[in-house]
């Protein structure tokens, strides 16, 4: 989030993935456009003087389908809103302004990306993420190897005094 070259790429990727995930909305919009074309064709036929009970019934059916599809499209857009690249960039910029010396800001950052962390007795750790295909299980050894850009998880042992406990509490998320 602090890499000025990487953030635009992340935003574009997030937008692309968001559009790939929702297959229902494009299908509904295509059906809606097809119905609009059918209504337009029927109106052209009526303007040419072709008005029968079946054209009237067909027009009513198309209007009903159009209304139902527009409601479905609105519902789909509400359940899975489309977030623009600009909105994603603005969100990253807000995250950049967090003060990592404040515990509540660290918690907010962790809660943004991580759903849950499970520690197992056998030395495994599970990270459950808030977005697709991110969750991962690894051992503490693997975590220490991958620990290139973050703090050293092996730096603190068990607290030995109240002063050490205070230092450890400052690093809790």
C-alpha positions as CSV (number, residue, x, y, z in Angstrom):
1,X,0.0,0.0,0.0
2,X,3.0,2.3,0.3
3,X,4.4,1.5,-3.1
4,X,3.3,4.3,-5.5
5,X,4.0,2.1,-8.6
6,X,2.2,-1.0,-7.2
7,X,-1.1,0.7,-5.9
8,X,-2.5,1.6,-9.4
9,X,-1.8,-2.0,-10.5
10,X,-3.5,-3.4,-7.4
11,X,-6.5,-1.1,-8.0
12,X,-6.8,-2.2,-11.7
13,X,-6.5,-5.9,-10.7
14,X,-9.1,-5.5,-8.0
15,X,-11.5,-3.9,-10.5
16,X,-10.9,-6.6,-13.0
17,X,-11.4,-9.4,-10.4
18,X,-14.5,-7.7,-9.2
19,X,-16.0,-7.7,-12.7
20,X,-15.0,-11.3,-13.3
21,X,-16.7,-12.5,-10.1
22,X,-20.1,-11.2,-10.9
23,X,-21.4,-13.2,-13.9
24,X,-25.1,-12.6,-13.1
25,X,-25.1,-8.8,-13.6
26,X,-23.7,-8.8,-17.2
27,X,-26.2,-11.6,-18.2
28,X,-29.1,-9.6,-16.7
29,X,-28.0,-6.4,-18.5
30,X,-27.8,-8.3,-21.8
31,X,-31.3,-9.7,-21.3
32,X,-32.5,-6.2,-20.5
33,X,-31.0,-4.8,-23.7
34,X,-32.5,-7.6,-25.7
35,X,-35.9,-6.8,-24.3
36,X,-35.4,-3.1,-25.1
37,X,-34.6,-4.0,-28.7
38,X,-37.7,-6.3,-28.9
39,X,-39.9,-3.4,-27.6
40,X,-38.3,-1.0,-30.1
41,X,-39.0,-3.5,-32.9
42,X,-42.6,-4.0,-31.8
43,X,-43.1,-0.2,-31.6
44,X,-41.8,0.1,-35.1
45,X,-44.3,-2.5,-36.3
46,X,-47.1,-0.7,-34.5
47,X,-46.1,2.6,-36.2
48,X,-46.4,0.8,-39.5
49,X,-50.0,-0.1,-38.7
50,X,-49.5,-3.6,-37.5
51,X,-51.7,-3.7,-34.4
52,X,-53.4,-6.9,-33.4
53,X,-54.4,-8.4,-30.1
54,X,-51.2,-10.5,-30.2
55,X,-48.9,-7.5,-30.7
56,X,-50.7,-5.8,-27.7
57,X,-50.2,-8.9,-25.6
58,X,-46.6,-9.2,-26.7
59,X,-45.9,-5.6,-25.7
60,X,-47.5,-6.1,-22.3
61,X,-45.3,-9.2,-21.8
62,X,-42.2,-7.4,-22.8
63,X,-42.9,-4.5,-20.5
64,X,-43.5,-6.9,-17.6
65,X,-40.2,-8.6,-18.4
66,X,-38.4,-5.3,-18.6
67,X,-39.7,-4.2,-15.2
68,X,-38.8,-7.6,-13.6
69,X,-35.3,-7.5,-15.1
70,X,-34.7,-3.9,-14.0
71,X,-35.6,-4.9,-10.4
72,X,-33.3,-7.9,-10.6
73,X,-30.4,-5.7,-11.9
74,X,-31.0,-3.2,-9.0
75,X,-31.0,-6.0,-6.5
76,X,-27.8,-7.5,-7.9
77,X,-26.0,-4.1,-8.0
78,X,-27.0,-3.5,-4.3
79,X,-25.7,-6.9,-3.1
80,X,-22.5,-6.6,-5.1
81,X,-21.8,-3.0,-5.6
82,X,-19.2,-2.1,-8.3
83,X,-16.3,-0.2,-6.7
84,X,-14.4,2.1,-9.1
85,X,-10.6,2.3,-9.4
86,X,-10.7,5.8,-7.9
87,X,-12.6,4.6,-4.9
88,X,-10.1,1.8,-4.4
89,X,-7.2,4.2,-4.7
90,X,-8.8,6.5,-2.2
91,X,-9.2,3.6,0.2
92,X,-5.4,2.8,-0.1
93,X,-4.6,6.5,0.5
94,X,-6.7,6.4,3.7
95,X,-4.8,3.3,4.9
96,X,-1.5,5.1,4.2
97,X,-2.5,7.8,6.7
98,X,-2.9,5.3,9.6
99,X,-0.5,5.9,12.4
100,X,1.0,2.5,13.2
101,X,2.1,3.6,16.6
102,X,-1.5,3.6,17.6
103,X,-3.0,0.2,18.5
104,X,-6.4,1.0,17.1
105,X,-4.9,1.9,13.7
106,X,-2.9,-1.4,13.7
107,X,-6.1,-3.2,14.5
108,X,-8.0,-1.5,11.7
109,X,-5.3,-2.5,9.2
110,X,-5.3,-6.1,10.3
111,X,-9.2,-6.2,10.4
112,X,-9.2,-4.8,6.8
113,X,-7.3,-7.7,5.4
114,X,-7.5,-10.6,7.9
115,X,-10.7,-12.3,9.0
116,X,-9.1,-14.7,11.6
117,X,-5.8,-16.1,12.7
118,X,-5.8,-19.6,14.3
119,X,-2.7,-20.9,16.2
120,X,-2.4,-24.7,16.4
121,X,-0.5,-26.6,19.1
122,X,1.7,-28.3,16.5
123,X,3.3,-25.0,15.3
124,X,1.0,-24.2,12.4
125,X,-0.8,-20.9,12.0
126,X,-3.8,-20.2,9.8
127,X,-4.5,-16.8,8.3
128,X,-8.1,-16.3,7.1
129,X,-8.4,-13.3,4.8
130,X,-11.3,-11.0,4.0
131,X,-10.9,-11.4,0.3
132,X,-10.9,-14.3,-2.2
133,X,-8.1,-16.9,-2.4
134,X,-5.9,-15.3,0.2
135,X,-6.3,-17.7,3.2
136,X,-3.1,-19.6,4.0
137,X,-1.9,-22.1,6.5
138,X,1.8,-22.2,7.4
139,X,4.3,-23.1,10.1
140,X,6.1,-20.6,12.3
141,X,9.3,-21.7,10.6
142,X,7.8,-20.7,7.2
143,X,6.6,-17.5,8.6
144,X,10.0,-16.6,9.9
145,X,11.5,-17.4,6.5
146,X,9.0,-15.2,4.7
147,X,9.4,-12.4,7.3
148,X,11.5,-10.1,5.1
149,X,9.6,-6.8,5.3
150,X,8.0,-7.1,8.7
151,X,9.1,-7.3,12.3
152,X,11.0,-10.3,13.6
153,X,8.4,-12.6,15.3
154,X,11.1,-14.3,17.3
155,X,12.3,-11.1,18.9
156,X,10.2,-11.4,22.0
157,X,9.9,-14.3,24.3
158,X,7.5,-14.7,27.2
159,X,7.3,-11.6,29.4
160,X,9.6,-11.7,32.4
161,X,8.5,-8.5,34.1
162,X,5.7,-6.0,34.1
163,X,7.9,-3.7,32.0
164,X,8.4,-6.4,29.4
165,X,4.6,-7.1,29.5
166,X,4.0,-3.4,28.7
167,X,6.4,-3.6,25.7
168,X,4.7,-6.7,24.4
169,X,1.2,-5.2,24.8
170,X,2.3,-2.3,22.7
171,X,3.0,-4.7,19.8
172,X,-0.4,-6.5,20.1
173,X,-2.8,-6.0,17.3
